Amino acid sequence: MVIMTGILTPSFHIYYSKQLNQLPRSIKIDTWRRLTTRKHPLSIEQASSIHSEVKDLLNKAVGNYIKQKERQKMKPITSDCETSLRQENEELCISKQVLEKKIEELLDLQEQYKSREVAMTRSLEESGEKVSQLSDSVAFFKSIIPDTKKAIASAEKSIDLLENRCRNLEDIISVKDRKIVALVDQILSNTKHSDVTIEPEIYSSTHERKLWAKRRDESEYDLETRKKYTFRP
């Protein structure tokens, strides 16, 4: 049984799990390549099995890796501290720049909100004035409604009186026309001449009939025509 499979990737036997667990992946890959690509390399099957050369090379790699970690631990503490402080300082500088940018953005937003607040306040004030004006207009129109109703009622009465007078005048005119026509007929019976402003009792032609019909229609809305001609009832 092998831990990994593949020709170009490590596939050591599980027997070497103890050594492999102590090594990073980069050293495992390097050890595998040394076994399979050196001058007298092992085959993939040999490198993946329990083999003395595999064991020796892995043990040697583990030893070297342990020594390397111990040497790193023996480095001066000040160097580690300096590196750590340098990294922290760089991170703080970056954080400071980010915060400064955020502050600028927040200040810009604050100015925008202030401008919008001023615009909204002005709009509300203008709207309040318009509402007040509309309220005054509504109150004024409500106040004149009773007087307007009275004026309309009075106008309707006046119109009724005028219509009654018009009907009376029309009746008077009709009576007058009948009297005139009767008088004219009486006169014409004793004379050979006729008055062209008085509608004849008998039309002499179709043209004359149409002419008097036209004059009668015009007299309904033309006062001068009504004065000039006398129509039979």
N, CA, C and O of each residue as an XYZ file, in Angstrom:
932
protein
N       0.854     -1.203      0.000
C       0.000      0.000      0.000
C       0.880      1.241      0.000
O       1.886      1.277      0.708
N       0.520      2.268     -0.786
C       1.303      3.493     -0.888
C       0.468      4.666     -0.414
O      -0.762      4.618     -0.400
N       1.172      5.726     -0.024
C       0.488      6.920      0.474
C      -0.077      7.739     -0.673
O      -1.232      8.158     -0.605
N       0.716      7.990     -1.752
C       0.270      8.776     -2.897
C       0.571      8.027     -4.161
O       1.409      7.126     -4.169
N      -0.106      8.387     -5.240
C       0.119      7.734     -6.522
C       0.527      8.764     -7.540
O       0.310      9.961     -7.350
N       1.133      8.291     -8.645
C       1.562      9.202     -9.709
C       3.029      9.031     -9.987
O       3.810      8.727     -9.086
N       3.409      9.226    -11.240
C       4.800      9.019    -11.640
C       5.677     10.171    -11.192
O       6.809      9.950    -10.762
N       5.172     11.414    -11.285
C       6.003     12.574    -10.982
C       5.769     13.112     -9.582
O       6.368     14.119     -9.204
N       4.912     12.465     -8.807
C       4.662     12.905     -7.432
C       5.024     11.783     -6.470
O       4.955     10.608     -6.831
N       5.408     12.136     -5.250
C       5.830     11.116     -4.284
C       4.737     10.097     -4.022
O       3.570     10.453     -3.858
N       5.123      8.826     -3.985
C       4.176      7.753     -3.648
C       4.883      6.729     -2.759
O       4.952      5.540     -3.071
N       5.406      7.241     -1.633
C       6.132      6.373     -0.708
C       5.199      5.355     -0.070
O       3.986      5.553      0.006
N       5.795      4.267      0.382
C       5.045      3.207      1.068
C       4.608      3.717      2.438
O       5.315      4.504      3.067
N       3.454      3.272      2.893
C       2.923      3.694      4.190
C       3.846      3.295      5.345
O       3.747      3.835      6.447
N       4.736      2.352      5.079
C       5.692      1.909      6.092
C       6.531      3.076      6.591
O       7.004      3.066      7.728
N       6.717      4.098      5.728
C       7.576      5.235      6.094
C       6.750      6.437      6.580
O       7.209      7.576      6.492
N       5.564      6.192      7.079
C       4.690      7.282      7.536
C       5.335      8.109      8.636
O       5.178      9.330      8.671
N       6.066      7.449      9.539
C       6.691      8.181     10.651
C       7.639      9.247     10.133
O       7.577     10.403     10.553
N       8.541      8.844      9.194
C       9.491      9.801      8.626
C       8.751     10.880      7.805
O       9.054     12.069      7.903
N       7.786     10.439      7.004
C       7.082     11.368      6.112
C       6.301     12.421      6.892
O       6.214     13.571      6.462
N       5.730     12.037      8.040
C       4.967     12.980      8.845
C       5.824     14.099      9.414
O       5.305     15.142      9.812
N       7.133     13.889      9.455
C       8.049     14.891     10.004
C       8.587     15.844      8.940
O       9.254     16.828      9.261
N       8.296     15.550      7.671
C       8.872     16.331      6.573
C       7.816     17.182      5.874
O       6.665     16.762      5.746
N       8.202     18.380      5.420
C       7.284     19.177      4.604
C       7.194     18.596      3.198
O       8.030     17.781      2.806
N       6.199     19.006      2.451
C       5.967     18.426      1.130
C       7.126     18.690      0.173
O       7.442     17.846     -0.665
N       7.757     19.848      0.291
C       8.855     20.171     -0.624
C      10.026     19.187     -0.476
O      10.633     18.795     -1.472
N      10.346     18.787      0.768
C      11.451     17.842      0.990
C      11.036     16.452      0.528
O      11.865     15.708      0.005
N       9.768     16.088      0.712
C       9.290     14.786      0.225
C       9.473     14.697     -1.284
O       9.944     13.687     -1.807
N       9.085     15.794     -1.993
C       9.208     15.796     -3.455
C      10.674     15.715     -3.866
O      11.032     14.980     -4.786
N      11.518     16.480     -3.171
C      12.952     16.468     -3.499
C      13.560     15.080     -3.276
O      14.351     14.607     -4.092
N      13.187     14.433     -2.170
C      13.712     13.081     -1.877
C      13.246     12.094     -2.933
O      14.020     11.259     -3.400
N      11.969     12.196     -3.308
C      11.420     11.283     -4.335
C      12.150     11.458     -5.666
O      12.461     10.474     -6.338
N      12.420     12.696     -6.044
C      13.114     12.934     -7.316
C      14.556     12.433     -7.263
O      15.074     11.911     -8.250
N      15.190     12.592     -6.125
C      16.565     12.082     -5.990
C      16.610     10.563     -6.150
O      17.546     10.018     -6.735
N      15.584      9.887     -5.621
C      15.542      8.427     -5.726
C      15.271      7.972     -7.154
O      15.813      6.961     -7.600
N      14.435      8.718     -7.869
C      13.973      8.243     -9.175
C      14.689      8.887    -10.354
O      14.480      8.463    -11.491
N      15.539      9.911    -10.121
C      16.181     10.587    -11.257
C      17.698     10.682    -11.112
O      18.348     11.346    -11.919
N      18.291     10.016    -10.078
C      19.759     10.078     -9.913
C      20.464      9.212    -10.975
O      19.827      8.642    -11.861
N      21.770      9.138    -10.855
C      22.543      8.411    -11.871
C      22.117      6.960    -11.967
O      21.942      6.437    -13.068
N      21.946      6.290    -10.809
C      21.416      4.926    -10.807
C      20.084      4.956    -10.060
O      20.032      4.603     -8.882
N      19.011      5.371    -10.728
C      17.729      5.599    -10.049
C      16.995      4.303     -9.729
O      17.227      3.255    -10.333
N      16.106      4.419     -8.762
C      15.182      3.326     -8.473
C      13.975      3.464     -9.398
O      13.634      4.564     -9.833
N      13.347      2.355     -9.686
C      12.117      2.407    -10.468
C      10.985      2.911     -9.573
O      11.125      2.958     -8.351
N       9.870      3.286    -10.187
C       8.707      3.765     -9.433
C       8.243      2.690     -8.454
O       7.882      2.990     -7.316
N       8.255      1.417     -8.911
C       7.823      0.309     -8.057
C       8.763      0.152     -6.866
O       8.308     -0.065     -5.743
N      10.101      0.263     -7.106
C      11.067      0.129     -6.018
C      10.935      1.274     -5.014
O      10.956      1.059     -3.802
N      10.795      2.538     -5.558
C      10.696      3.700     -4.670
C       9.398      3.680     -3.866
O       9.323      4.273     -2.790
N       8.389      3.005     -4.380
C       7.095      2.944     -3.701
C       6.981      1.769     -2.752
O       5.960      1.604     -2.083
N       8.034      0.940     -2.686
C       8.004     -0.244     -1.823
C       8.920     -0.045     -0.624
O       9.523      1.015     -0.459
N       9.021     -1.085      0.217
C       9.948     -1.036      1.360
C      11.336     -1.370      0.826
O      11.605     -2.493      0.400
N      12.202     -0.372      0.860
C      13.521     -0.528      0.239
C      14.540      0.150      1.143
O      14.268      1.201      1.724
N      15.720     -0.462      1.257
C      16.746      0.060      2.181
C      17.205      1.455      1.771
O      17.435      2.303      2.633
N      17.341      1.702      0.489
C      17.801      3.014      0.032
C      16.762      4.103      0.320
O      17.097      5.242      0.647
N      15.516      3.719      0.188
C      14.447      4.671      0.492
C      14.484      5.028      1.969
O      14.361      6.192      2.351
N      14.660      3.980      2.805
C      14.708      4.200      4.253
C      15.874      5.105      4.628
O      15.710      6.053      5.396
N      17.081      4.803      4.069
C      18.278      5.593      4.407
C      18.101      7.052      3.988
O      18.441      7.961      4.747
N      17.572      7.279      2.784
C      17.459      8.652      2.286
C      16.407      9.452      3.074
O      16.584     10.646      3.314
N      15.305      8.781      3.477
C      14.285      9.468      4.264
C      14.790      9.803      5.662
O      14.534     10.886      6.189
N      15.527      8.831      6.263
C      16.094      9.098      7.601
C      17.073     10.260      7.541
O      17.104     11.112      8.429
N      17.879     10.279      6.471
C      18.847     11.359      6.312
C      18.112     12.701      6.129
O      18.535     13.713      6.687
N      17.043     12.712      5.370
C      16.278     13.939      5.142
C      15.646     14.435      6.436
O      15.615     15.636      6.702
N      15.125     13.466      7.265
C      14.525     13.848      8.537
C      15.573     14.479      9.449
O      15.316     15.492     10.099
N      16.773     13.859      9.488
C      17.843     14.386     10.334
C      18.241     15.779      9.914
O      18.370     16.676     10.747
N      18.438     15.961      8.610
C      18.836     17.297      8.133
C      17.754     18.350      8.430
O      18.066     19.491      8.771
N      16.494     17.956      8.297
C      15.389     18.910      8.521
C      15.312     19.318      9.991
O      15.054     20.477     10.317
N      15.546     18.323     10.887
C      15.531     18.630     12.327
C      16.658     19.583     12.687
O      16.461     20.544     13.431
N      17.894     19.296     12.125
C      19.030     20.188     12.390
C      18.755     21.598     11.871
O      19.119     22.583     12.514
N      18.110     21.691     10.703
C      17.808     23.006     10.124
C      16.859     23.794     11.029
O      17.043     24.995     11.222
N      15.847     23.123     11.584
C      14.910     23.806     12.478
C      15.596     24.244     13.764
O      15.302     25.306     14.313
N      16.536     23.389     14.244
C      17.256     23.765     15.476
C      18.132     24.981     15.234
O      18.243     25.847     16.102
N      18.764     25.059     14.049
C      19.604     26.220     13.735
C      18.748     27.494     13.652
O      19.170     28.575     14.062
N      17.569     27.336     13.123
C      16.690     28.499     13.039
C      16.277     28.990     14.413
O      16.124     30.191     14.636
N      16.093     28.030     15.353
C      15.738     28.399     16.720
C      16.866     29.126     17.421
O      16.623     29.923     18.327
N      18.127     28.855     17.004
C      19.287     29.446     17.662
C      19.619     30.843     17.130
O      20.582     31.454     17.592
N      18.831     31.371     16.154
C      19.089     32.721     15.639
C      18.865     33.735     16.738
O      18.052     33.488     17.628
N      19.550     34.865     16.717
C      19.374     35.896     17.757
C      17.912     36.327     17.849
O      17.228     36.534     16.847
N      17.471     36.452     19.096
C      16.079     36.854     19.326
C      15.828     38.247     18.771
O      14.738     38.545     18.281
N      16.860     39.110     18.853
C      16.690     40.489     18.368
C      16.370     40.515     16.881
O      15.603     41.362     16.424
N      16.942     39.608     16.138
C      16.677     39.561     14.699
C      15.207     39.220     14.443
O      14.545     39.831     13.604
N      14.711     38.216     15.198
C      13.305     37.859     15.064
C      12.408     39.014     15.466
O      11.408     39.298     14.807
N      12.773     39.675     16.552
C      11.985     40.806     17.031
C      11.989     41.943     16.013
O      10.964     42.567     15.741
N      13.180     42.190     15.460
C      13.286     43.269     14.458
C      12.421     42.969     13.233
O      11.722     43.836     12.710
N      12.494     41.722     12.801
C      11.674     41.333     11.646
C      10.192     41.457     11.968
O       9.409     41.960     11.162
N       9.817     40.992     13.159
C       8.416     41.061     13.569
C       7.940     42.504     13.677
O       6.846     42.849     13.230
N       8.799     43.354     14.290
C       8.430     44.762     14.424
C       8.310     45.450     13.060
O       7.425     46.273     12.826
N       9.245     45.077     12.166
C       9.197     45.660     10.828
C       7.891     45.284     10.121
O       7.254     46.118      9.477
N       7.509     44.011     10.257
C       6.264     43.566      9.632
C       5.054     44.267     10.249
O       4.133     44.697      9.555
N       5.093     44.369     11.607
C       3.984     45.038     12.275
C       3.898     46.512     11.862
O       2.810     47.059     11.678
N       5.082     47.147     11.720
C       5.119     48.555     11.320
C       4.545     48.738      9.913
O       3.792     49.676      9.652
N       4.918     47.822      9.012
C       4.388     47.879      7.652
C       2.874     47.691      7.644
O       2.153     48.381      6.924
N       2.401     46.736      8.465
C       0.966     46.497      8.551
C       0.237     47.708      9.121
O      -0.854     48.063      8.675
N       0.877     48.349     10.138
C       0.266     49.537     10.720
C       0.205     50.690      9.721
O      -0.776     51.432      9.677
N       1.247     50.830      8.931
C       1.260     51.893      7.917
C       0.141     51.672      6.887
O      -0.560     52.598      6.479
N       0.013     50.420      6.494
C      -1.045     50.090      5.531
C      -2.420     50.363      6.146
O      -3.308     50.928      5.506
N      -2.570     49.938      7.424
C      -3.839     50.167      8.104
C      -4.136     51.658      8.240
O      -5.279     52.094      8.106
N      -3.064     52.444      8.515
C      -3.232     53.881      8.649
C      -3.711     54.497      7.341
O      -4.612     55.335      7.333
N      -3.098     54.073      6.229
C      -3.509     54.584      4.924
C      -4.955     54.230      4.616
O      -5.713     55.046      4.092
N      -5.327     52.984      4.954
C      -6.702     52.553      4.718
C      -7.676     53.387      5.551
O      -8.723     53.810      5.062
N      -7.309     53.618      6.830
C      -8.176     54.396      7.703
C      -8.295     55.840      7.226
O      -9.381     56.418      7.255
N      -7.179     56.423      6.788
C      -7.213     57.799      6.291
C      -8.126     57.909      5.069
O      -8.885     58.868      4.928
N      -8.037     56.919      4.196
C      -8.903     56.918      3.017
C     -10.375     56.803      3.419
O     -11.240     57.488      2.873
N     -10.635     55.916      4.392
C     -12.001     55.751      4.872
C     -12.524     57.037      5.497
O     -13.685     57.399      5.304
N     -11.658     57.735      6.252
C     -12.057     58.992      6.877
C     -12.404     60.031      5.818
O     -13.396     60.749      5.943
N     -11.566     60.107      4.757
C     -11.855     61.039      3.666
C     -13.206     60.726      3.014
O     -13.992     61.627      2.723
N     -13.458     59.432      2.793
C     -14.730     59.039      2.182
C     -15.903     59.403      3.086
O     -16.948     59.858      2.620
N     -15.709     59.193      4.404
C     -16.784     59.525      5.345
C     -17.037     61.034      5.395
O     -18.182     61.475      5.499
N     -15.952     61.824      5.320
C     -16.114     63.275      5.300
C     -16.852     63.736      4.047
O     -17.707     64.619      4.103
N     -16.502     63.117      2.907
C     -17.199     63.448      1.657
C     -18.687     63.112      1.765
O     -19.548     63.888      1.351
N     -18.967     61.937      2.331
C     -20.370     61.541      2.506
C     -21.095     62.508      3.433
O     -22.257     62.851      3.215
N     -20.373     62.944      4.488
C     -20.986     63.880      5.424
C     -21.353     65.190      4.722
O     -22.425     65.745      4.966
N     -20.463     65.686      3.848
C     -20.752     66.902      3.104
C     -21.935     66.704      2.169
O     -22.796     67.575      2.039
N     -21.965     65.546      1.521
C     -23.084     65.255      0.618
C     -24.406     65.228      1.385
O     -25.411     65.774      0.930
N     -24.390     64.586      2.554
C     -25.615     64.510      3.361
C     -26.050     65.899      3.828
O     -27.243     66.200      3.876
N     -25.062     66.752      4.175
C     -25.395     68.110      4.599
C     -26.048     68.882      3.456
O     -27.039     69.585      3.653
N     -25.473     68.738      2.250
C     -26.043     69.435      1.090
C     -27.464     68.955      0.812
O     -28.359     69.750      0.526
N     -27.653     67.636      0.901
C     -28.994     67.092      0.672
C     -29.964     67.558      1.748
O     -31.130     67.838      1.471
N     -29.469     67.635      2.977
C     -30.329     68.074      4.080
C     -30.788     69.513      3.868
O     -31.951     69.844      4.096
N     -29.844     70.380      3.420
C     -30.196     71.776      3.156
C     -31.225     71.864      2.033
O     -32.204     72.605      2.129
N     -30.985     71.079      0.942
C     -31.919     71.088     -0.198
C     -33.303     70.600      0.217
O     -34.316     71.171     -0.187
N     -33.341     69.541      1.028
C     -34.622     69.003      1.480
C     -35.339     70.003      2.386
O     -36.560     70.145      2.317
N     -34.576     70.695      3.237
C     -35.183     71.694      4.125
C     -35.813     72.820      3.316
O     -36.930     73.255      3.599
N     -35.073     73.290      2.296
C     -35.620     74.345      1.442
C     -36.871     73.871      0.719
O     -37.862     74.595      0.623
N     -36.810     72.635      0.210
C     -37.968     72.086     -0.507
C     -39.183     71.993      0.404
O     -40.303     72.303     -0.003
N     -38.950     71.559      1.651
C     -40.057     71.452      2.602
C     -40.635     72.826      2.933
O     -41.848     72.989      3.065
N     -39.742     73.815      3.064
C     -40.214     75.165      3.351
C     -41.066     75.700      2.200
O     -42.126     76.287      2.414
N     -40.574     75.482      0.959
C     -41.329     75.940     -0.205
C     -42.670     75.206     -0.302
O     -43.698     75.804     -0.615
N     -42.637     73.901     -0.028
C     -43.879     73.131     -0.062
C     -44.856     73.630      1.000
O     -46.063     73.709      0.768
N     -44.305     73.967      2.181
C     -45.166     74.490      3.243
C     -45.829     75.802      2.841
O     -47.002     76.033      3.137
N     -45.050     76.679      2.149
C     -45.623     77.945      1.695
C     -46.734     77.709      0.670
O     -47.785     78.348      0.711
N     -46.470     76.757     -0.268
C     -47.478     76.468     -1.285
C     -48.750     75.895     -0.647
O     -49.863     76.253     -1.032
N     -48.570     75.004      0.328
C     -49.728     74.435      1.020
C     -50.517     75.526      1.740
O     -51.748     75.516      1.749
N     -49.784     76.471      2.345
C     -50.444     77.570      3.046
C     -51.243     78.430      2.069
O     -52.368     78.839      2.358
N     -50.634     78.703      0.889
C     -51.336     79.489     -0.123
C     -52.594     78.765     -0.610
O     -53.653     79.372     -0.763
N     -52.457     77.455     -0.852
C     -53.614     76.681     -1.297
C     -54.712     76.674     -0.238
O     -55.898     76.777     -0.554
N     -54.303     76.552      1.015
C     -55.286     76.564      2.098
C     -56.031     77.896      2.139
O     -57.246     77.934      2.332
N     -55.282     78.996      1.953
C     -55.916     80.317      1.933
C     -56.897     80.436      0.768
O     -57.991     80.981      0.910
N     -56.473     79.903     -0.409
C     -57.351     79.969     -1.584
C     -58.624     79.169     -1.355
O     -59.719     79.624     -1.688
N     -58.478     77.970     -0.784
C     -59.643     77.132     -0.508
C     -60.576     77.832      0.473
O     -61.795     77.824      0.298
N     -59.997     78.437      1.503
C     -60.823     79.136      2.494
C     -61.560     80.313      1.849
O     -62.725     80.567      2.155
N     -60.868     81.033      0.948
C     -61.499     82.178      0.275
C     -62.675     81.724     -0.587
O     -63.759     82.306     -0.541
N     -62.435     80.649     -1.391
C     -63.504     80.166     -2.270
C     -64.683     79.634     -1.456
O     -65.838     79.812     -1.842
N     -64.391     78.984     -0.336
C     -65.478     78.522      0.522
C     -66.287     79.699      1.066
O     -67.507     79.619      1.207
N     -65.582     80.797      1.371
C     -66.269     81.954      1.954
C     -67.185     82.638      0.939
O     -68.198     83.224      1.319
N     -66.833     82.566     -0.362
C     -67.660     83.263     -1.364
C     -68.733     82.355     -1.961
O     -69.564     82.807     -2.749
N     -68.717     81.079     -1.588
C     -69.728     80.158     -2.133
C     -71.159     80.614     -1.809
O     -71.995     80.620     -2.712
N     -71.481     80.998     -0.558
C     -72.866     81.439     -0.266
C     -73.274     82.637     -1.114
O     -74.377     82.662     -1.660
N     -72.373     83.652     -1.231
C     -72.710     84.830     -2.034
C     -72.875     84.454     -3.495
O     -73.748     84.983     -4.182
N     -72.028     83.529     -3.978
C     -72.121     83.097     -5.377
C     -73.456     82.396     -5.632
O     -74.101     82.623     -6.656
N     -73.861     81.540     -4.685
C     -75.153     80.861     -4.825
C     -76.303     81.868     -4.876
O     -77.239     81.720     -5.662
N     -76.215     82.914     -4.010
C     -77.258     83.941     -4.012
C     -77.283     84.683     -5.340
O     -78.349     84.963     -5.889
N     -76.092     84.998     -5.851
C     -76.015     85.720     -7.124
C     -76.589     84.881     -8.255
O     -77.291     85.400     -9.122
N     -76.289     83.566     -8.248
C     -76.824     82.676     -9.283
C     -78.347     82.603     -9.198
O     -79.042     82.658    -10.212
N     -78.854     82.477     -7.965
C     -80.316     82.414     -7.781
C     -80.974     83.697     -8.278
O     -82.022     83.655     -8.923
N     -80.344     84.857     -7.970
C     -80.889     86.137     -8.416
C     -80.861     86.241     -9.934
O     -81.806     86.733    -10.551
N     -79.740     85.760    -10.544
C     -79.632     85.790    -11.998
C     -80.693     84.903    -12.643
O     -81.275     85.264    -13.666
N     -80.942     83.740    -12.041
C     -81.969     82.843    -12.578
C     -83.343     83.500    -12.538
O     -84.127     83.362    -13.477
N     -83.643     84.228    -11.431
C     -84.922     84.943    -11.337
C     -85.025     86.012    -12.413
O     -86.070     86.185    -13.041
N     -83.897     86.742    -12.618
C     -83.897     87.796    -13.640
C     -84.114     87.199    -15.029
O     -84.829     87.765    -15.856
N     -83.492     86.062    -15.268
C     -83.657     85.395    -16.567
C     -85.101     84.976    -16.766
O     -85.652     85.131    -17.855
N     -85.721     84.443    -15.710
C     -87.128     84.046    -15.801
C     -88.017     85.246    -16.123
O     -88.922     85.151    -16.952
N     -87.750     86.396    -15.453
C     -88.538     87.606    -15.717
C     -88.372     88.072    -17.157
O     -89.341     88.443    -17.821
N     -87.103     88.045    -17.638
C     -86.844     88.464    -19.016
C     -87.529     87.534    -20.010
O     -88.080     87.990    -21.012
N     -87.496     86.232    -19.736
C     -88.161     85.287    -20.628
C     -89.666     85.539    -20.660
O     -90.286     85.461    -21.721
N     -90.258     85.842    -19.499
C     -91.691     86.157    -19.451
C     -92.009     87.417    -20.253
O     -93.007     87.475    -20.972
N     -91.132     88.438    -20.116
C     -91.334     89.677    -20.866
C     -91.227     89.425    -22.370
O     -91.988     89.972    -23.168
N     -90.253     88.574    -22.732
C     -90.089     88.257    -24.154
C     -91.329     87.566    -24.700
O     -91.783     87.869    -25.804
N     -91.871     86.640    -23.926
C     -93.090     85.957    -24.360
C     -94.255     86.928    -24.488
O     -95.058     86.836    -25.417
N     -94.338     87.870    -23.531
C     -95.400     88.875    -23.596
C     -95.246     89.754    -24.826
O     -96.218     90.060    -25.516
N     -93.975     90.164    -25.095
C     -93.713     90.997    -26.271
C     -94.044     90.258    -27.560
O     -94.600     90.827    -28.499
N     -93.687     88.971    -27.583
C     -93.993     88.180    -28.768
C     -95.498     88.086    -28.985
O     -95.984     88.138    -30.115
N     -96.228     87.945    -27.872
C     -97.689     87.908    -27.987
C     -98.232     89.232    -28.504
O     -99.121     89.266    -29.354
N     -97.673     90.338    -27.969
C     -98.112     91.668    -28.398
C     -97.816     91.880    -29.876
O     -98.650     92.382    -30.630
N     -96.597     91.481    -30.275
C     -96.197     91.634    -31.684
C     -97.086     90.802    -32.587
O     -97.475     91.241    -33.669
N     -97.405     89.591    -32.131
C     -98.268     88.719    -32.928
C     -99.647     89.345    -33.125
O    -100.208     89.321    -34.221
N    -100.177     89.905    -32.041
C    -101.479     90.575    -32.131
C    -101.385     91.771    -33.065
O    -102.267     91.995    -33.894
N    -100.304     92.538    -32.925
C    -100.088     93.712    -33.781
C    -100.021     93.299    -35.241
O    -100.608     93.945    -36.109
N     -99.276     92.182    -35.511
C     -99.143     91.714    -36.892
C    -100.501     91.330    -37.479
O    -100.804     91.625    -38.635
N    -101.307     90.665    -36.654
C    -102.632     90.259    -37.141
C    -103.495     91.476    -37.467
O    -104.204     91.490    -38.474
N    -103.430     92.502    -36.608
C    -104.194     93.716    -36.854
C    -103.727     94.420    -38.109
O    -104.537     94.866    -38.921
N    -102.408     94.518    -38.265
C    -101.849     95.185    -39.444
C    -102.245     94.450    -40.705
O    -102.668     95.057    -41.688
N    -102.103     93.123    -40.667
C    -102.441     92.330    -41.848
C    -103.914     92.499    -42.208
O    -104.277     92.652    -43.374
N    -104.760     92.467    -41.160
C    -106.190     92.631    -41.418
C    -106.481     94.003    -42.014
O    -107.299     94.146    -42.923
N    -105.790     95.010    -41.477
C    -105.984     96.368    -41.973
C    -105.500     96.486    -43.408
O    -106.154     97.095    -44.254
N    -104.347     95.894    -43.665
C    -103.784     95.946    -45.019
C    -104.696     95.221    -45.995
O    -104.941     95.700    -47.103
N    -105.194     94.069    -45.580
C    -106.102     93.333    -46.459
C    -107.346     94.164    -46.783
O    -107.853     94.145    -47.904
N    -107.817     94.888    -45.778
C    -108.994     95.716    -45.981
C    -108.698     96.858    -46.946
O    -109.506     97.210    -47.807
N    -107.488     97.429    -46.763
C    -107.090     98.535    -47.643
C    -106.874     98.038    -49.061
O    -107.293     98.669    -50.031
N    -106.196     96.871    -49.160
C    -105.877     96.346    -50.482
C    -107.130     95.968    -51.266
O    -107.157     95.980    -52.497
N    -108.141     95.641    -50.515
C    -109.390     95.291    -51.215
C    -109.987     96.503    -51.921
O    -110.821     96.362    -52.815
N    -109.549     97.709    -51.508
C    -110.061     98.940    -52.099
C    -109.031     99.635    -52.967
O    -109.312    100.700    -53.516
N    -107.837     99.057    -53.106
C    -106.776     99.677    -53.920
C    -106.062     98.623    -54.725
O    -106.110     97.434    -54.407
N    -105.389     99.078    -55.790
C    -104.685     98.145    -56.667
C    -103.235     97.929    -56.234
O    -102.591     97.004    -56.728
N    -102.703     98.749    -55.329
C    -101.286     98.664    -54.928
C    -101.146     97.843    -53.649
O    -102.061     97.816    -52.825
N    -100.000     97.171    -53.478
C     -99.710     96.363    -52.282
C     -98.422     96.820    -51.624
O     -97.533     97.341    -52.298
N     -98.307     96.627    -50.282
C     -97.098     96.994    -49.507
C     -96.141     95.805    -49.493
O     -96.472     94.727    -48.999
N     -94.936     96.027    -50.052
C     -93.966     94.915    -50.168
C     -93.381     94.530    -48.817
O     -92.687     93.516    -48.741
N     -93.623     95.286    -47.741
C     -93.089     94.960    -46.417
C     -94.058     94.103    -45.618
O     -93.761     93.703    -44.492
N     -95.230     93.819    -46.208
C     -96.232     93.008    -45.522
C     -96.390     91.699    -46.271
O     -96.574     91.693    -47.488
N     -96.317     90.585    -45.544
C     -96.425     89.269    -46.169
C     -97.798     89.137    -46.825
O     -98.819     89.344    -46.169
N     -97.830     88.793    -48.120
C     -99.117     88.690    -48.809
C     -99.914     87.471    -48.343
O     -99.364     86.498    -47.828
N    -101.199     87.561    -48.541
C    -102.045     86.439    -48.148
C    -101.884     85.283    -49.118
O    -101.947     84.118    -48.726
N    -101.674     85.613    -50.394
C    -101.452     84.607    -51.434
C    -100.174     84.973    -52.172
O    -100.016     86.105    -52.629
N     -99.255     84.006    -52.290
C     -97.987     84.260    -52.962
C     -98.177     84.223    -54.471
O     -98.919     83.397    -55.004
N     -97.498     85.127    -55.136
C     -97.609     85.194    -56.602
C     -96.748     84.162    -57.296
O     -96.983     83.835    -58.459
N     -95.724     83.631    -56.574
C     -94.819     82.644    -57.194
C     -94.098     81.841    -56.100
O     -94.137     82.175    -54.916
N     -93.447     80.779    -56.551
C     -92.652     79.962    -55.614
C     -91.489     80.781    -55.064
O     -91.147     80.667    -53.887
N     -90.901     81.580    -55.888
C     -89.792     82.443    -55.454
C     -90.227     83.357    -54.322
O     -89.504     83.524    -53.341
N     -91.431     83.961    -54.458
C     -91.923     84.862    -53.411
C     -92.154     84.097    -52.113
O     -91.865     84.612    -51.033
N     -92.677     82.857    -52.209
C     -92.906     82.046    -51.020
C     -91.580     81.769    -50.286
O     -91.500     81.898    -49.065
N     -90.548     81.387    -51.048
C     -89.225     81.120    -50.447
C     -88.625     82.385    -49.846
O     -87.983     82.333    -48.797
N     -88.832     83.516    -50.506
C     -88.284     84.787    -50.014
C     -88.881     85.139    -48.663
O     -88.163     85.528    -47.743
N     -90.225     85.001    -48.541
C     -90.856     85.331    -47.261
C     -90.499     84.308    -46.177
O     -90.432     84.651    -44.997
N     -90.272     83.063    -46.574
C     -89.842     82.048    -45.585
C     -88.455     82.388    -45.055
O     -88.177     82.221    -43.868
N     -87.585     82.866    -45.945
C     -86.239     83.272    -45.530
C     -86.316     84.468    -44.589
O     -85.618     84.510    -43.575
N     -87.185     85.465    -44.932
C     -87.308     86.648    -44.078
C     -87.850     86.269    -42.699
O     -87.410     86.813    -41.686
N     -88.806     85.335    -42.661
C     -89.371     84.899    -41.381
C     -88.287     84.251    -40.506
O     -88.233     84.495    -39.301
N     -87.409     83.412    -41.128
C     -86.327     82.782    -40.358
C     -85.352     83.818    -39.817
O     -84.884     83.713    -38.683
N     -85.045     84.836    -40.653
C     -84.098     85.876    -40.225
C     -84.673     86.725    -39.107
O     -83.932     87.199    -38.246
N     -85.993     86.924    -39.108
C     -86.623     87.787    -38.105
C     -86.533     87.210    -36.701
O     -86.680     87.928    -35.713
N     -86.289     85.900    -36.623
C     -86.213     85.260    -35.298
C     -84.990     85.710    -34.513
O     -85.003     85.700    -33.282
N     -83.920     86.110    -35.226
C     -82.715     86.567    -34.517
C     -82.240     87.938    -34.976
O     -81.278     88.471    -34.424
N     -82.912     88.533    -35.999
C     -82.531     89.858    -36.501
C     -83.672     90.841    -36.223
O     -84.735     90.768    -36.839
N     -83.429     91.767    -35.277
C     -84.466     92.717    -34.860
C     -84.847     93.659    -35.991
O     -86.017     94.015    -36.134
N     -83.862     94.070    -36.805
C     -84.143     94.992    -37.905
C     -85.096     94.358    -38.920
O     -85.999     95.018    -39.435
N     -84.881     93.062    -39.201
C     -85.794     92.376    -40.123
C     -87.198     92.312    -39.541
O     -88.185     92.462    -40.261
N     -87.282     92.089    -38.227
C     -88.579     92.011    -37.556
C     -89.311     93.360    -37.627
O     -90.531     93.417    -37.778
N     -88.511     94.464    -37.510
C     -89.119     95.803    -37.581
C     -89.587     96.140    -39.002
O     -90.631     96.762    -39.199
N     -88.786     95.713    -39.981
C     -89.035     96.112    -41.376
C     -90.227     95.392    -41.986
O     -90.980     95.981    -42.762
N     -90.407     94.087    -41.629
C     -91.453     93.301    -42.278
C     -92.529     92.900    -41.263
O     -92.283     92.756    -40.065
N     -93.715     92.734    -41.806
C     -94.849     92.283    -41.013
C     -95.267     90.912    -41.548
O     -95.532     90.761    -42.741
N     -95.322     89.924    -40.669
C     -95.597     88.552    -41.075
C     -97.001     88.155    -40.653
O     -97.512     88.598    -39.625
N     -97.601     87.323    -41.458
C     -98.917     86.804    -41.111
C     -98.777     85.720    -40.060
O     -97.787     84.989    -40.059
N     -99.763     85.599    -39.153
C     -99.682     84.581    -38.102
C     -99.903     83.182    -38.662
O     -99.869     82.205    -37.915
